[in-house]
Every structure is written in structure tokens, then in C-alpha cells.
Amino acid sequence: MARGELIEWIVMLAIIVAVWPIVFFGWAPPYYRFPLYAISLIALVIIFLRRLRRTREGLEESERMKRGAPQSEADKKL
């Protein structure tokens, strides 16, 4: 696992732990809730975009490998 992926997992777990008091205990003062929501939203959007980029790069690499690989007899029949 790459360092960036590890940081993403740590951030997501930290967000879950930070939201825990709001969900299970009903403890939600505005000075805690609103910054938490804003920071969580920004962090999760960044994580989503990074993962989307990595997925796209993986698919492009797969397509390059597929185009460069010799075709088997079974693939030629399709």
C-alpha cells in the first residue's frame, strides 16, 4: 500500500471517529459540528478525486497493455 493510500485510510477513519459522538450520543454543538462537516466534505472530495484519478490511470494502463499484447486464437474469433 502506498503512503498516499495509507493517509487516505487514516483520514477516513479519523472522520468516522470524529462523527461518532454526533451519531451515537447526540452531542453536536455548532462549534464542533459545522467545522467537522466542512473539513470532512473537503477531505472526502479530495480522496474521491485522487481515487478516481488512480482508477483512470489503471484503466488506461490496462488498455495500453491490451493493445500491445499479441492476440490469442480465441480472441481472434471474437
C-alpha angles and dihedrals in degrees: 000000000000122000092248092054091050091052090050091054092047091050092049092049090048090053091051091050091047093051092047097088092050095051102039105026102030090233103148117145112174093242088062103033103049098047089044092054093046095047092043092051093049093046094048093048090051091048091048092051092047092051092045090053092049091049091050091049090050092050091048090050090049091052091049090051091047093051092047097046119093114250121245123224091257091055092050091057091057 
